[in-house]
Amino acid sequence: MALDVCVGSLTRYYANVGYRIAHADTPANSDKDPARITPAILAWRTALSARLGDNIPAPLDWEETLAAPHFTGRPGWDGLAALVLWAAYAEQPSLQCPGRLSEGWEDDPALGRSNALGFRSRYAHVVRNVEIWLPSSFQSTFECEDIGQRRVVVGSLPTLRRQLDELNGATWKAGASAVPGWRQIPPADDASLEQCARFGFAVMVDAAQRAIDVHLPMKLDY
C-alpha cells in the first residue's frame, strides 16, 4: 500500500477520496460533495481552535476551498517508518539502532520509549503517529476526531519543520543543498534504515515547507 503526504485544503482531500461525514442525516455511502464537506471542516476547525485556546497564537485559519494550492509527495511506508525510528533512536542513544527496517517496526523499543506516557520527546511531531499537521504553531500533538468521527493525531507544521531541522542537526548535519538530492531516487528494497530515513526526511521536509509557504494543512494519505 502506498503512502503519500498531501498538502492543500482538507475539502480537496476529502472530496477526492470520498468520506462519510458524521451526521445523522448522512447516507451510508461516501460523500464527495464539497458543499457538504466544507461546512463540516470549518465547524471542526472552529471546535479545535476553541479546544486549543491559548496554546495557539490565533484561531486556526487557512483557505478551505477546492481552488487552494495543492501538492503531493510520496515518502512511502518505508520512508516514513524509517524516519520515525531514526528520530526515536536519536533521542534514545542507549539503544542500538537497527540496520534495516523490520516489519514489526511499530513495536520497536526506542519508539516505545519515545511515546511512553510522560516522556517529552524532542521529535513528538515526527514520532507520535501524527496524521494531520496544521499551519499553526503549538508544542504538543493531540488526538481528536476528524469530520467522520475517526480518531486522529494532529500536529503543528511549524513545529514539525523545526523538529526535522533539529533531527538533521543532531544526526546527519546535512546542508540545505544536499537534502533535495536524497528524495530523487526512492531507496531499493534492500536499502538500510538510514537510507530509507534520509529519503523519508527529504520528502517530508519538502512537503512541510511547501505547506508552510502556502499556509495549508498537510495530511497522510494511505
TILUM-825015 format. One record per residue: residue number from 0; residue in three letters; x, y negated, z of N, C-alpha, C in turn. Coordinates in Angstrom, 1 decimal. Each point is the difference from the previous one (the first is absolute). Example, Ala and Ser with C-alpha at 12.3 -4.5 7.8 and 13.67 -1.06 7.14 Angstrom:
<rs>
<r 0,'ALA',<13.2,5.7,7.8>,<-0.9,-1.2,0.0>,<0.9,-1.2,0.0>>
<r 1,'SER',<-0.4,-1.1,-0.7>,<0.9,-1.1,0.0>,<-0.8,-1.1,0.8>>
</rs>
This chain:
<rs>
<r 0,'MET',<0.8,1.2,0.0>,<-0.8,-1.2,0.0>,<0.9,-1.2,0.0>>
<r 1,'ALA',<-0.3,-1.0,-0.9>,<0.7,-1.2,-0.1>,<-0.3,-1.0,1.2>>
<r 2,'LEU',<0.9,-0.8,0.3>,<-0.2,-1.1,1.0>,<0.5,-1.3,-0.6>>
<r 3,'ASP',<-1.0,-0.9,-0.1>,<0.3,-1.3,-0.6>,<-0.2,-1.1,1.2>>
<r 4,'VAL',<0.6,-1.1,-0.3>,<-0.3,-1.2,0.9>,<-0.6,-1.1,-0.9>>
<r 5,'CYS',<-1.2,-0.5,0.4>,<-0.7,-0.9,-0.8>,<0.0,-1.4,0.7>>
<r 6,'VAL',<0.3,-1.0,-0.8>,<-0.1,-1.4,0.5>,<-1.2,-0.7,-0.8>>
<r 7,'GLY',<-0.9,-0.6,0.7>,<-1.1,-0.7,-0.6>,<-1.1,-0.1,0.9>>
<r 8,'SER',<-1.2,-0.5,-0.5>,<-1.1,-0.1,0.9>,<-0.5,1.4,0.3>>
<r 9,'LEU',<-0.6,0.1,1.2>,<-0.6,1.3,0.4>,<-1.2,0.3,-0.8>>
<r 10,'THR',<-0.7,-1.0,-0.5>,<-1.1,0.2,-0.9>,<0.4,0.8,-1.3>>
<r 11,'ARG',<1.1,-0.5,-0.6>,<0.5,0.7,-1.2>,<0.4,1.5,0.4>>
<r 12,'TYR',<0.6,0.2,1.1>,<0.4,1.4,0.4>,<-1.2,0.9,0.1>>
<r 13,'TYR',<-1.0,-0.5,0.8>,<-1.1,0.9,0.3>,<-0.9,0.1,-1.2>>
<r 14,'ALA',<-0.1,-1.0,-0.8>,<-0.8,0.1,-1.2>,<0.6,1.0,-1.0>>
<r 15,'ASN',<1.3,0.0,-0.1>,<0.6,1.0,-0.9>,<-0.1,1.4,0.4>>
<r 16,'VAL',<0.2,0.3,1.4>,<0.0,1.3,0.4>,<-1.4,0.6,0.3>>
<r 17,'GLY',<-1.0,-0.9,0.2>,<-1.3,0.4,0.5>,<0.0,0.2,1.5>>
<r 18,'TYR',<-0.9,-0.5,0.7>,<0.0,0.0,1.5>,<-1.4,-0.1,0.5>>
<r 19,'ARG',<-0.3,0.9,1.0>,<-1.3,-0.1,0.6>,<0.0,-1.0,1.1>>
<r 20,'ILE',<-0.6,-1.1,-0.1>,<-0.1,-1.0,1.0>,<-0.9,0.5,1.1>>
<r 21,'ALA',<0.4,-0.2,1.2>,<-0.7,0.6,1.1>,<-1.2,-0.9,0.5>>
<r 22,'HIS',<-1.1,0.1,-0.8>,<-1.2,-0.7,0.4>,<-1.1,1.1,-0.1>>
<r 23,'ALA',<-1.0,-0.2,0.8>,<-1.1,1.0,0.1>,<-0.7,0.1,-1.4>>
<r 24,'ASP',<-0.1,-1.1,-0.8>,<-0.7,0.1,-1.2>,<0.9,0.3,-1.2>>
<r 25,'THR',<1.2,0.4,0.2>,<0.9,0.3,-1.1>,<-0.2,1.4,-0.4>>
<r 26,'PRO',<-0.1,0.3,-1.3>,<-0.1,1.4,-0.5>,<1.2,0.8,0.3>>
<r 27,'ALA',<-0.1,1.3,0.0>,<1.1,0.8,0.3>,<1.1,0.1,-1.0>>
<r 28,'ASN',<-0.3,-0.5,-1.3>,<1.0,0.0,-1.0>,<1.0,-1.1,0.2>>
<r 29,'SER',<1.1,0.1,-0.7>,<1.0,-1.1,0.1>,<-0.5,-1.3,-0.5>>
<r 30,'ASP',<0.4,-1.1,0.6>,<-0.5,-1.3,-0.3>,<1.1,-0.8,-0.7>>
<r 31,'LYS',<-0.2,-0.4,-1.3>,<1.1,-0.8,-0.7>,<-0.5,-1.4,-0.3>>
<r 32,'ASP',<-1.0,-0.5,0.6>,<-0.6,-1.3,-0.4>,<0.7,-1.1,0.9>>
<r 33,'PRO',<0.7,-0.9,-0.7>,<0.7,-1.0,0.8>,<-1.0,-0.9,0.8>>
<r 34,'ALA',<-1.2,-0.1,-0.5>,<-1.0,-0.8,0.7>,<-0.4,0.5,1.3>>
<r 35,'ARG',<0.2,1.3,0.2>,<-0.2,0.7,1.3>,<1.3,0.1,0.8>>
<r 36,'ILE',<1.1,0.2,-0.7>,<1.3,0.2,0.7>,<0.5,-1.3,0.6>>
<r 37,'THR',<0.0,-1.1,-0.8>,<0.6,-1.2,0.5>,<-0.6,-0.5,1.3>>
<r 38,'PRO',<-1.3,-0.1,0.2>,<-0.6,-0.4,1.3>,<0.4,0.9,1.1>>
<r 39,'ALA',<0.1,1.3,-0.2>,<0.4,0.9,1.0>,<1.4,-0.3,0.5>>
<r 40,'ILE',<0.9,-0.3,-1.0>,<1.4,-0.3,0.3>,<0.1,-1.3,0.8>>
<r 41,'LEU',<-0.7,-1.0,-0.5>,<0.0,-1.3,0.7>,<-0.5,0.1,1.4>>
<r 42,'ALA',<-1.0,0.8,0.3>,<-0.5,0.2,1.3>,<1.0,0.8,0.9>>
<r 43,'TRP',<0.6,1.0,-0.6>,<1.1,0.7,0.6>,<1.2,-0.9,0.4>>
<r 44,'ARG',<0.3,-0.9,-0.9>,<1.1,-0.9,0.2>,<-0.3,-1.0,1.2>>
<r 45,'THR',<-1.2,-0.5,0.0>,<-0.4,-0.9,1.0>,<0.0,0.7,1.4>>
<r 46,'ALA',<-0.4,1.3,0.0>,<0.0,0.7,1.3>,<1.4,0.3,0.5>>
<r 47,'LEU',<0.9,0.2,-1.0>,<1.4,0.2,0.4>,<0.6,-1.3,0.6>>
<r 48,'SER',<-0.3,-1.1,-0.7>,<0.5,-1.3,0.5>,<-0.4,-0.2,1.4>>
<r 49,'ALA',<-1.3,0.3,0.3>,<-0.5,-0.2,1.4>,<0.7,0.9,1.0>>
<r 50,'ARG',<0.3,1.2,-0.5>,<0.6,1.0,0.9>,<1.5,-0.4,0.3>>
<r 51,'LEU',<0.7,-0.5,-1.0>,<1.4,-0.4,0.1>,<0.1,-1.3,0.8>>
<r 52,'GLY',<-0.9,-0.9,-0.1>,<-0.1,-1.2,0.8>,<1.3,-0.8,-0.1>>
<r 53,'ASP',<0.6,-0.2,1.2>,<1.3,-0.8,0.1>,<1.2,0.7,-0.5>>
<r 54,'ASN',<-0.1,1.3,-0.4>,<1.1,0.8,-0.5>,<0.4,-0.4,-1.4>>
<r 55,'ILE',<-0.9,-0.7,-0.7>,<0.3,-0.5,-1.3>,<0.0,-1.5,-0.1>>
<r 56,'PRO',<0.8,-0.6,-0.8>,<0.1,-1.5,-0.1>,<-1.2,-0.7,-0.5>>
<r 57,'ALA',<-0.8,0.7,-0.8>,<-1.2,-0.5,-0.6>,<-0.9,1.1,-0.4>>
<r 58,'PRO',<-1.3,-0.2,-0.1>,<-0.9,1.0,-0.5>,<0.5,0.7,-1.3>>
<r 59,'LEU',<-0.3,1.3,-0.1>,<0.5,0.7,-1.2>,<-0.7,-0.6,-1.2>>
<r 60,'ASP',<0.7,-0.2,-1.1>,<-0.5,-0.6,-1.2>,<0.9,0.4,-1.2>>
<r 61,'TRP',<-0.7,0.4,-1.0>,<0.7,0.3,-1.3>,<-1.0,0.0,-1.1>>
<r 62,'GLU',<0.4,0.0,-1.3>,<-0.9,-0.1,-1.1>,<-0.6,1.4,-0.2>>
<r 63,'GLU',<-1.3,0.1,0.3>,<-0.7,1.3,0.0>,<-0.9,0.1,-1.3>>
<r 64,'THR',<0.7,0.0,-1.1>,<-0.8,0.1,-1.3>,<0.7,1.0,-0.9>>
<r 65,'LEU',<-0.7,0.4,-1.1>,<0.6,0.8,-1.0>,<1.1,-0.7,-0.8>>
<r 66,'ALA',<-0.1,-1.3,0.0>,<0.9,-0.8,-0.9>,<1.4,-0.2,0.8>>
<r 67,'ALA',<0.1,0.3,1.2>,<1.2,-0.2,0.7>,<1.2,0.8,-0.6>>
<r 68,'PRO',<1.2,-0.4,0.1>,<1.1,0.7,-0.5>,<0.1,1.4,0.6>>
<r 69,'HIS',<0.5,1.0,-0.8>,<0.1,1.3,0.5>,<1.3,0.7,-0.5>>
<r 70,'PHE',<0.6,0.9,0.8>,<1.2,0.7,-0.4>,<-0.1,1.4,0.6>>
<r 71,'THR',<0.8,0.9,-0.5>,<0.1,1.3,0.6>,<1.4,0.5,0.0>>
<r 72,'GLY',<0.4,0.8,0.9>,<1.3,0.6,0.0>,<-0.2,1.5,0.5>>
<r 73,'ARG',<1.0,0.8,-0.3>,<-0.2,1.4,0.3>,<1.2,0.6,0.8>>
<r 74,'PRO',<0.0,-0.2,1.4>,<1.1,0.6,0.7>,<-0.1,1.5,0.1>>
<r 75,'GLY',<-1.2,0.6,-0.3>,<-0.2,1.4,0.1>,<0.0,0.5,1.5>>
<r 76,'TRP',<-0.5,1.1,0.3>,<0.0,0.5,1.3>,<1.4,0.2,0.6>>
<r 77,'ASP',<0.9,0.6,-0.9>,<1.4,0.2,0.5>,<0.7,-1.3,0.3>>
<r 78,'GLY',<-0.3,-1.0,-0.9>,<0.7,-1.3,0.3>,<-0.5,-0.7,1.3>>
<r 79,'LEU',<-1.3,0.0,0.2>,<-0.5,-0.6,1.2>,<0.3,0.8,1.2>>
<r 80,'ALA',<-0.1,1.3,0.0>,<0.3,0.8,1.1>,<1.4,-0.1,0.4>>
<r 81,'ALA',<0.9,0.0,-1.0>,<1.4,-0.1,0.3>,<0.4,-1.4,0.6>>
<r 82,'LEU',<-0.7,-1.0,-0.5>,<0.2,-1.3,0.6>,<-0.5,-0.1,1.5>>
<r 83,'VAL',<-1.1,0.6,0.2>,<-0.5,0.1,1.4>,<1.0,0.7,0.9>>
<r 84,'LEU',<0.5,1.1,-0.4>,<0.9,0.8,0.8>,<1.3,-0.8,0.1>>
<r 85,'TRP',<0.5,-0.6,-1.0>,<1.2,-0.8,0.0>,<-0.1,-1.1,1.1>>
<r 86,'ALA',<-1.1,-0.6,0.1>,<-0.2,-1.1,1.0>,<-0.1,0.6,1.4>>
<r 87,'ALA',<-0.7,1.2,0.1>,<-0.1,0.6,1.3>,<1.4,0.4,0.5>>
<r 88,'TYR',<0.8,0.6,-0.8>,<1.4,0.5,0.4>,<0.9,-1.2,0.3>>
<r 89,'ALA',<-0.3,-1.1,-0.7>,<0.8,-1.2,0.3>,<-0.1,-0.5,1.4>>
<r 90,'GLU',<-1.2,0.2,0.6>,<-0.2,-0.4,1.4>,<0.0,1.1,1.0>>
<r 91,'GLN',<0.3,1.2,-0.5>,<0.2,1.2,0.9>,<1.4,0.6,-0.3>>
<r 92,'PRO',<1.1,-0.8,0.3>,<1.3,0.4,-0.4>,<0.5,1.3,0.7>>
<r 93,'SER',<-0.6,0.4,1.0>,<0.4,1.2,0.7>,<-0.4,1.3,-0.8>>
<r 94,'LEU',<-0.9,-0.2,-1.0>,<-0.4,1.2,-0.8>,<0.7,0.0,-1.3>>
<r 95,'GLN',<0.2,1.2,-0.5>,<0.7,0.1,-1.3>,<-1.0,-0.1,-1.2>>
<r 96,'CYS',<0.3,-0.9,-0.8>,<-0.9,-0.2,-1.2>,<0.1,1.2,-1.0>>
<r 97,'PRO',<-1.1,0.6,-0.4>,<0.2,1.1,-0.9>,<0.5,-0.4,-1.4>>
<r 98,'GLY',<0.6,0.9,-0.7>,<0.5,-0.3,-1.3>,<-1.1,0.0,-1.1>>
<r 99,'ARG',<-1.1,0.7,0.2>,<-1.0,0.1,-0.9>,<-1.4,-0.2,0.7>>
<r 100,'LEU',<-0.9,-0.4,-0.8>,<-1.4,-0.2,0.5>,<-0.7,1.4,0.0>>
<r 101,'SER',<-0.5,0.3,1.2>,<-0.7,1.3,0.1>,<-1.5,-0.2,-0.2>>
<r 102,'GLU',<-0.7,1.1,-0.2>,<-1.5,0.0,-0.2>,<-0.7,-0.5,1.3>>
<r 103,'GLY',<0.5,0.4,1.1>,<-0.6,-0.4,1.2>,<0.5,-1.3,0.6>>
<r 104,'TRP',<0.3,-0.9,-0.8>,<0.7,-1.3,0.5>,<-0.9,-0.7,1.0>>
<r 105,'GLU',<-1.3,0.1,-0.1>,<-0.9,-0.7,0.9>,<0.3,0.4,1.5>>
<r 106,'ASP',<0.6,1.2,0.2>,<0.3,0.5,1.4>,<1.4,-0.2,0.3>>
<r 107,'ASP',<0.7,-0.9,-0.7>,<1.4,-0.2,0.3>,<0.2,-0.6,1.4>>
<r 108,'PRO',<1.0,0.5,0.7>,<0.2,-0.5,1.4>,<0.3,-1.5,0.1>>
<r 109,'ALA',<0.8,-0.5,-0.9>,<0.3,-1.5,0.0>,<-1.2,-0.8,-0.2>>
<r 110,'LEU',<-0.9,0.5,-1.0>,<-1.2,-0.8,-0.2>,<-0.9,0.1,1.2>>
<r 111,'GLY',<-0.1,1.2,0.6>,<-0.8,0.1,1.2>,<0.5,-0.9,1.1>>
<r 112,'ARG',<1.2,-0.2,0.2>,<0.5,-0.9,1.0>,<-0.3,-1.5,-0.4>>
<r 113,'SER',<0.1,-0.3,-1.2>,<-0.3,-1.4,-0.5>,<-1.4,-0.3,0.2>>
<r 114,'ASN',<-0.9,1.0,-0.1>,<-1.4,-0.2,0.1>,<-0.6,0.3,1.4>>
<r 115,'ALA',<0.9,0.3,0.9>,<-0.5,0.4,1.4>,<-0.6,-1.1,0.7>>
<r 116,'LEU',<-1.1,0.3,0.8>,<-0.7,-1.0,0.7>,<1.0,-0.8,0.9>>
<r 117,'GLY',<-0.1,-1.3,-0.1>,<0.9,-0.9,0.8>,<1.3,-0.3,-0.6>>
<r 118,'PHE',<0.4,0.7,-1.1>,<1.3,-0.3,-0.7>,<-0.2,-1.2,-0.9>>
<r 119,'ARG',<0.9,-1.0,0.1>,<-0.1,-1.2,-0.8>,<0.9,0.1,-1.2>>
<r 120,'SER',<-0.5,0.5,-1.1>,<0.8,0.3,-1.2>,<0.4,-1.3,-0.6>>
<r 121,'ARG',<1.3,-0.1,-0.4>,<0.5,-1.2,-0.8>,<-0.6,0.0,-1.4>>
<r 122,'TYR',<-0.5,1.2,-0.4>,<-0.5,0.1,-1.4>,<-1.4,0.5,0.0>>
<r 123,'ALA',<-0.8,-0.5,0.9>,<-1.4,0.5,0.2>,<-0.8,-0.1,-1.3>>
<r 124,'HIS',<0.2,-1.0,-0.8>,<-0.8,-0.2,-1.2>,<0.5,0.9,-1.2>>
<r 125,'VAL',<1.0,0.7,0.3>,<0.5,1.1,-0.9>,<-0.4,1.3,0.4>>
<r 126,'VAL',<0.2,0.3,1.3>,<-0.2,1.4,0.5>,<-1.3,0.4,0.6>>
<r 127,'ARG',<-0.9,-1.0,0.1>,<-1.3,0.3,0.8>,<-1.2,0.4,-0.9>>
<r 128,'ASN',<0.3,0.7,-1.1>,<-1.1,0.5,-0.9>,<-0.9,-1.1,-0.5>>
<r 129,'VAL',<0.6,-1.1,-0.3>,<-0.8,-1.2,-0.5>,<-0.6,0.3,-1.4>>
<r 130,'GLU',<-1.2,-0.3,-0.2>,<-0.6,0.1,-1.3>,<-0.3,-1.3,-0.7>>
<r 131,'ILE',<-0.3,-1.0,0.7>,<-0.3,-1.3,-0.5>,<0.9,-1.1,0.7>>
<r 132,'TRP',<0.7,-0.8,-0.8>,<0.8,-1.1,0.6>,<-0.7,-1.3,-0.5>>
<r 133,'LEU',<-0.3,-0.9,1.0>,<-0.7,-1.3,-0.3>,<1.0,-1.2,-0.1>>
<r 134,'PRO',<-0.4,-1.0,-0.8>,<0.9,-1.1,-0.2>,<-0.1,-1.0,1.2>>
<r 135,'SER',<0.3,0.4,1.2>,<0.0,-0.8,1.2>,<1.0,0.5,1.0>>
<r 136,'SER',<0.6,-0.9,0.8>,<1.0,0.4,0.9>,<-0.5,0.4,1.3>>
<r 137,'PHE',<0.2,1.3,0.4>,<-0.3,0.5,1.3>,<1.0,1.1,0.4>>
<r 138,'GLN',<0.3,0.2,1.2>,<1.1,0.9,0.4>,<-0.4,1.5,0.1>>
<r 139,'SER',<-1.2,0.3,0.5>,<-0.4,1.4,0.3>,<-0.9,0.5,-1.1>>
<r 140,'THR',<0.2,1.3,-0.4>,<-1.0,0.6,-0.9>,<-1.2,0.3,0.8>>
<r 141,'PHE',<-1.1,0.3,-0.6>,<-1.2,0.4,0.7>,<-0.9,0.9,-0.9>>
<r 142,'GLU',<-0.8,0.8,0.7>,<-0.9,0.9,-0.7>,<-1.4,-0.6,0.0>>
<r 143,'CYS',<-0.7,0.1,-1.1>,<-1.4,-0.5,-0.1>,<-0.7,0.8,-1.1>>
<r 144,'GLU',<-1.3,-0.2,-0.2>,<-0.8,0.6,-1.0>,<0.1,-0.9,-1.3>>
<r 145,'ASP',<0.1,0.7,-1.1>,<-0.1,-0.8,-1.3>,<-1.5,-0.2,-0.3>>
<r 146,'ILE',<-0.3,-0.4,-1.2>,<-1.3,-0.3,-0.4>,<-0.9,1.2,-0.1>>
<r 147,'GLY',<0.6,1.2,-0.1>,<-0.7,1.2,0.0>,<0.0,0.8,1.3>>
<r 148,'GLN',<0.4,-0.7,1.1>,<0.1,0.5,1.3>,<1.0,1.2,0.1>>
<r 149,'ARG',<1.0,-0.1,-0.8>,<1.2,0.9,0.1>,<1.0,-0.6,0.8>>
<r 150,'ARG',<0.6,0.7,1.0>,<1.1,-0.6,0.8>,<1.3,-0.2,-0.8>>
<r 151,'VAL',<0.5,-1.2,0.1>,<1.3,-0.3,-0.7>,<0.8,-0.8,1.0>>
<r 152,'VAL',<1.3,0.0,-0.3>,<1.0,-0.8,0.8>,<0.3,-1.2,-0.9>>
<r 153,'VAL',<0.0,-1.1,0.6>,<0.3,-1.3,-0.7>,<1.2,-0.7,0.5>>
<r 154,'GLY',<0.8,-0.5,-0.9>,<1.2,-0.7,0.3>,<0.1,-1.4,-0.6>>
<r 155,'SER',<1.1,-0.7,0.2>,<0.2,-1.3,-0.5>,<1.1,0.0,-1.1>>
<r 156,'LEU',<-0.3,-0.7,-1.1>,<0.9,0.0,-1.1>,<1.3,-0.8,0.4>>
<r 157,'PRO',<-0.1,-1.2,0.6>,<1.2,-0.7,0.4>,<0.9,0.8,1.0>>
<r 158,'THR',<-0.7,0.7,0.9>,<0.7,0.8,1.0>,<0.7,1.2,-0.7>>
<r 159,'LEU',<-0.7,0.7,-0.9>,<0.5,1.1,-0.7>,<1.3,-0.5,-0.8>>
<r 160,'ARG',<-0.2,-1.1,-0.7>,<1.2,-0.5,-0.8>,<1.2,-0.2,0.9>>
<r 161,'ARG',<-0.2,-0.6,1.1>,<1.1,-0.3,0.9>,<0.6,1.3,0.6>>
<r 162,'GLN',<-0.9,0.9,0.3>,<0.6,1.3,0.6>,<0.7,0.8,-1.1>>
<r 163,'LEU',<-0.4,-0.1,-1.2>,<0.7,0.7,-1.1>,<1.4,-0.6,-0.2>>
<r 164,'ASP',<0.1,-1.4,0.1>,<1.3,-0.7,0.0>,<0.9,0.5,1.1>>
<r 165,'GLU',<-0.6,0.1,1.2>,<0.7,0.4,1.2>,<0.5,1.4,-0.1>>
<r 166,'LEU',<-0.8,0.9,-0.6>,<0.4,1.3,-0.2>,<1.2,0.1,-1.0>>
<r 167,'ASN',<-0.1,-0.7,-1.0>,<1.2,-0.1,-1.0>,<1.2,-0.5,0.7>>
<r 168,'GLY',<-0.2,-1.1,0.8>,<1.2,-0.6,0.7>,<0.6,1.0,1.0>>
<r 169,'ALA',<-0.8,0.9,0.6>,<0.5,0.9,1.0>,<0.6,1.2,-0.6>>
<r 170,'THR',<-0.3,0.3,-1.2>,<0.4,1.3,-0.6>,<0.8,-0.2,-1.3>>
<r 171,'TRP',<-0.6,-0.3,-1.1>,<0.7,-0.1,-1.3>,<0.8,-1.3,-0.2>>
<r 172,'LYS',<-0.5,-1.1,0.5>,<0.6,-1.3,-0.1>,<0.2,-0.3,-1.5>>
<r 173,'ALA',<-1.0,0.3,-0.8>,<0.0,-0.2,-1.5>,<-0.4,-1.4,-0.3>>
<r 174,'GLY',<0.7,-0.6,-0.9>,<-0.3,-1.4,-0.5>,<-1.2,0.0,-0.8>>
<r 175,'ALA',<-0.6,-1.2,-0.1>,<-1.3,-0.1,-0.8>,<0.2,0.4,-1.4>>
<r 176,'SER',<1.1,-0.1,-0.6>,<0.2,0.4,-1.4>,<0.1,1.5,-0.2>>
<r 177,'ALA',<0.3,0.7,1.1>,<0.1,1.5,-0.1>,<-1.3,0.7,0.1>>
<r 178,'VAL',<-0.9,-0.5,0.8>,<-1.3,0.7,0.3>,<-0.8,0.2,-1.2>>
<r 179,'PRO',<-0.2,-1.0,-0.9>,<-0.9,0.3,-1.2>,<0.4,1.2,-0.8>>
<r 180,'GLY',<1.3,0.3,-0.1>,<0.5,1.2,-0.7>,<-0.4,1.3,0.6>>
<r 181,'TRP',<-0.3,0.0,1.3>,<-0.4,1.2,0.7>,<-1.3,0.5,-0.5>>
<r 182,'ARG',<-0.9,-0.8,-0.5>,<-1.3,0.4,-0.4>,<-0.1,0.3,-1.5>>
<r 183,'GLN',<1.0,-0.1,-0.7>,<0.0,0.2,-1.4>,<-0.2,1.5,-0.4>>
<r 184,'ILE',<0.6,0.9,0.7>,<-0.2,1.4,-0.3>,<-0.5,0.8,1.2>>
<r 185,'PRO',<-1.2,0.6,0.0>,<-0.4,0.7,1.1>,<0.9,1.2,0.4>>
<r 186,'PRO',<0.2,0.3,1.2>,<0.9,1.0,0.4>,<-0.4,1.4,-0.5>>
<r 187,'ALA',<1.0,0.8,-0.3>,<-0.2,1.4,-0.4>,<-0.6,0.9,1.1>>
<r 188,'ASP',<-0.5,1.1,-0.4>,<-0.6,0.9,1.0>,<1.0,0.4,1.1>>
<r 189,'ASP',<1.2,0.1,-0.4>,<1.0,0.4,1.0>,<0.8,-1.2,0.6>>
<r 190,'ALA',<-0.6,-1.1,-0.1>,<0.7,-1.2,0.6>,<0.0,0.0,1.5>>
<r 191,'SER',<1.0,-0.6,0.6>,<0.2,-0.1,1.4>,<-1.1,-0.9,0.6>>
<r 192,'LEU',<-0.2,0.1,1.3>,<-1.0,-0.8,0.7>,<0.4,-1.5,-0.2>>
<r 193,'GLU',<1.3,-0.3,0.1>,<0.4,-1.4,-0.2>,<-0.2,-0.5,-1.3>>
<r 194,'GLN',<0.2,0.8,-1.1>,<-0.3,-0.4,-1.3>,<-1.5,-0.3,-0.2>>
<r 195,'CYS',<-0.9,0.9,0.6>,<-1.4,-0.3,-0.1>,<-0.4,-1.2,0.8>>
<r 196,'ALA',<0.6,-0.2,1.1>,<-0.3,-1.2,0.9>,<0.4,-1.3,-0.7>>
<r 197,'ARG',<1.1,0.0,-0.7>,<0.4,-1.2,-0.8>,<-1.0,-0.3,-1.1>>
<r 198,'PHE',<-0.4,1.0,-0.7>,<-1.0,-0.2,-1.0>,<-1.3,-0.6,0.6>>
<r 199,'GLY',<-0.5,0.7,1.1>,<-1.2,-0.5,0.6>,<0.1,-1.4,0.6>>
<r 200,'PHE',<1.2,-0.3,0.5>,<0.3,-1.3,0.6>,<-0.1,-1.1,-1.1>>
<r 201,'ALA',<0.6,0.3,-1.2>,<0.1,-1.0,-1.1>,<-1.4,-0.2,-0.5>>
<r 202,'VAL',<-0.9,1.0,-0.1>,<-1.3,-0.2,-0.5>,<-0.9,-0.8,1.0>>
<r 203,'MET',<0.2,0.4,1.3>,<-0.8,-0.7,1.0>,<0.4,-1.5,0.2>>
<r 204,'VAL',<1.3,-0.2,-0.1>,<0.5,-1.4,0.1>,<-0.6,-0.9,-1.2>>
<r 205,'ASP',<0.1,0.6,-1.2>,<-0.5,-0.7,-1.1>,<-1.5,-0.3,0.1>>
<r 206,'ALA',<-0.8,1.0,0.4>,<-1.4,-0.2,0.1>,<-0.4,-0.9,1.1>>
<r 207,'ALA',<0.7,0.1,1.1>,<-0.3,-0.9,1.2>,<0.3,-1.4,-0.4>>
<r 208,'GLN',<1.1,-0.3,-0.6>,<0.4,-1.4,-0.4>,<-1.0,-0.5,-1.0>>
<r 209,'ARG',<-0.5,0.8,-1.0>,<-1.0,-0.5,-0.9>,<-1.3,-0.3,0.7>>
<r 210,'ALA',<-0.4,0.8,1.0>,<-1.2,-0.2,0.7>,<0.1,-1.3,0.8>>
<r 211,'ILE',<1.2,-0.3,0.6>,<0.2,-1.2,0.8>,<-0.1,-1.2,-1.0>>
<r 212,'ASP',<0.7,0.1,-1.1>,<0.0,-1.1,-1.0>,<-1.4,-0.4,-0.4>>
<r 213,'VAL',<-0.9,0.9,-0.2>,<-1.3,-0.3,-0.5>,<-1.1,0.0,1.2>>
<r 214,'HIS',<0.5,0.3,1.2>,<-0.9,-0.1,1.2>,<-1.2,0.9,-0.2>>
<r 215,'LEU',<0.3,1.3,-0.2>,<-1.0,1.0,-0.2>,<0.3,1.3,0.8>>
<r 216,'PRO',<-1.0,0.8,0.3>,<0.3,1.2,0.8>,<0.8,1.0,-0.8>>
<r 217,'MET',<0.6,1.0,0.6>,<0.7,1.1,-0.6>,<-0.6,1.3,0.6>>
<r 218,'LYS',<-0.3,1.0,-0.8>,<-0.6,1.2,0.5>,<0.5,1.3,-0.6>>
<r 219,'LEU',<0.2,1.0,0.7>,<0.4,1.3,-0.5>,<-1.2,0.6,-0.8>>
<r 220,'ASP',<0.3,0.7,-1.1>,<-1.0,0.6,-0.8>,<0.4,1.5,-0.3>>
<r 221,'TYR',<-0.8,0.9,0.5>,<0.4,1.4,-0.2>,<-1.3,0.9,-0.2>>
</rs>
